[in-house]
Amino acid sequence: MMWTINEKTFITLTVLGVVIILISIPLYLGKVKMNGFYGFRIRKAFESDQNWYLINRYGARALMLWAIVLMGVGVICLFAQPQYVLNTAKAGFISIVIPIMLTIAFGRRI
């Protein structure tokens, strides 16, 4: 079965959204201890356990919301004209900068 670019993009963005949500859940629930690999590793997060959990909870929530938006973009791609699908998908994907910047800004405020 040959899938259209619309269908491939929908599947890719939906799977990516689900993976990001699954990765974010432990951070949101406070199940990830301070480490140098997994989580939002900004300077302020390493100042205390309280900061670590607060910043990572905020960041995980922001990422999960972004993932839902990304999956919505995937749905939009199903109905977009094929010549616009890749640009729409790129815009959705590049928008990951938004939750990251919001989390950094939140970390600076606490």
FIPAVEX-919308 format. One record per atom (N, C-alpha, C): residue in one letter; y, x, z. Coordinates in steps of 0.05 Angstrom, whole numbers, plus 32768, in hexadecimal, padded with zeros to 4 digits. Layout:
BEGIN
aYXZ ...
***
This chain:
BEGIN
m7FE880118000 m800080008000 m801980128000 m802B800D7FEE m8044801C7FED m8059800D7FFD w8065801B800F w807A800F801F w809580168013 t80A780048016 t80C28008800C t80D1801B801F i80E780268016 i80F880368028 i81028025803F n8107800C803A n810F7FFA8050 n80FA7FF88065 e80E17FF4805D e80CC7FF18071 e80C6800C807F k80C680228071 k80C2803C807D k80D880428092 t80F0803B808B t81078041809D t8105802F80B6 f80FE801680B2 f80FA800380C8 f80E5800E80DB i80CF801580D1 i80B9801F80E1 i80C1803980F0 t80CE804B80E2 t80D6806480EE t80EA805F8105 l80FE804F8101 l8112804A8115 l8107803A812D t80F580288127 t80E88019813C t80D6802A814E v80C6803B8141 v80B5804D8150 v80C580618161 l80DA806B8154 l80EC807E8163 l80F98070817B g810280578177 g810D8048818D g80F9804481A4 v80E1803D819D v80CC803981B2 v80C6805381C0 v80C4806981B2 v80BF808381BE v80D5808A81D2 i80EE808681C9 i8105808D81DB i8105807C81F4 i80FE806381F1 i80FC80518209 i80E6805B821B l80CF80628210 l80B9806B8221 l80C08085822F i80CE80978222 i80D680B0822E i80EB80AB8243 s80FC80978240 s811280928252 s81098083826C i80F48074826A i80EC80648281 i80E78075829B p80D8808B829A p80D5809B82B2 p80F080A582BE l810280AC82AC l811C80B582B5 l812B809E82C3 y812B808782B7 y8138807082C2 y812D806882DD l8113806B82E0 l8105806382F9 l81078079830E g811280908308 g811580A6831B g80FA80B48320 k80E980B5830D k80CE80C18310 k80CE80DF8308 v80E480E882FD v80E5810482F3 v80F681158306 k80E981288313 k80F7813A8325 k8108814E8314 m811B815A8322 m812D816D8315 m811C81838308 n8122818982EF n8114819D82E0 n812581A782C9 g811D81BB82BB g812D81C682A5 g812381BE828A f811281A98289 f810681A2826F f810B81848268 y81078172827B y810781568275 y811D81478284 g812F813C8276 g8145812D8283 g815F81378278 f8175812B8283 f81908134827C f8196814C828C r81978163827F r819A817D828D r81B78187828A i81C981788297 i81E481818298 i81EA818E82B3 r81FD819E82B4 r820381AE82CD r8205819C82E5 k8213818682E3 k8217817482FA k81FD81688304 a81EA816482F2 a81D0815982FA a81C0816C830C f81C581868309 f81B6819A8318 f81C481A08333 e81DA81938339 e81E881988353 e81DA818C836A s81CB81768366 s81BD8169837C s81A881568371 d819481508381 d8180813C8379 d818D81218373 q81A0811A8384 q81AE8100837F q81BB81008364 n81C98115835D n81D681168342 n81C18115832C w81AB81248330 w81968124831C w818C81088315 y818580F9832A y817A80DF8326 y818F80CB831C l81A880CD8326 l81BD80BB831D l81C480C08300 i81C880D982F7 i81CE80DF82DC i81B780D882C9 n819F80DE82D1 n818880D882C0 n818380BB82BE r818880AC82D3 r8185808E82D1 r8199808382BE y81B2808C82C0 y81C7808382AE y81C1808B8291 g81B980A4828D g81B380AD8272 g819B809F8266 a8187809A8276 a816F808C826C a8176806F8264 r818780628274 r818F8047826D r819F80478253 a81B1805B8250 a81C1805D8237 a81AF8062821F l819B80738223 l81888079820D l817880618205 m816F8052821A m815F803A8214 m816F80258205 l81888022820D l819A800F81FE l819E801981E1 w81A2803381DE w81A5803F81C4 w818C803A81B3 a8174803D81C0 a815B803981B1 a8158801D81A7 i8162800A81B7 i81617FEE81AF i81737FEA8197 v818B7FF68198 v819E7FF48181 v819180018169 l81848018816D l817780268157 l81618015814A m81528007815A m813E7FF5814F m814B7FDE8140 g81627FD5814A g81717FC0813B g817B7FCA8120 v81837FE4811F v818A7FF08106 v81727FF080F3 g815A7FF580FF g81427FF480EF g813E7FD880E2 v81437FC480F1 v81407FA880E7 v81557FA480D1 i816D7FAD80D5 i81827FAB80C0 i81797FB980A7 c816C7FD080AA c81637FDF8093 c814E7FCF8082 l813F7FBD808F l812C7FAD8080 l813B7F9C806B f81537F948071 f81627F818060 f81787F8E8050 a817C7FA88054 a81927FB68046 a81897FBD802A q819C7FC18019 q81977FCA7FFE q818B7FE68000 p81767FEC7FF1 p816980067FF3 p817C801E7FF2 q8191801D7FE2 q81A380337FDF q81B380387FF9 y81B48025800B y81C380288024 y81B1802E803C v8197802C8039 v8185802E8050 v81878049805D l8186805F804E l81868079805B l81A0807F8069 n81B78077805E n81D0807B806C n81D2806A8085 t81C880528084 t81C88041809C t81B6804D80B1 a819F805780AA a818C806480BD a8199807D80C8 k81A6808D80B8 k81B380A580C2 k81C8809F80D6 a81D8808A80D0 a81ED808280E3 a81E1807A80FE g81CC806B80FC g81BE80628115 g81B3807A8124 f81A7808C8116 f819B80A48122 f81B080B6812E i81C580BC8120 i81DA80CD8129 i81E880C28142 s81E780A78144 s81F5809B815B s81E980A28176 i81D380B28176 i81C880BB8190 i81DC80CB819F v81F080D58191 v820680E4819E v821480D381B3 i821680B981AE i822480A781BF i821980A681DC p81FE809F81DF p81F4809F81FB p81F580BB8208 i81F280CF81F8 i81F380EA8204 i820F80F0820E m822380EA81FE m823F80EF8207 m824680DD821E l823D80C4821E l824280B38235 l823680BE824F t821E80C9824D t821080D48264 t821F80ED826E i822880FE825C i823781168264 i8251810D8271 a825F80FA8267 a827780F08273 a827280E4828E f825C80D58291 f825580CA82AB f824F80E082BF g824180F582B6 g823B810B82C8 g8254811982D2 r8268811B82C1 r8281812882C9 r8291811782DD r828D80FC82DD r829C80EA82EE r829080E9830A i827780F0830D i826B80EE8328 i826F81078339 
***
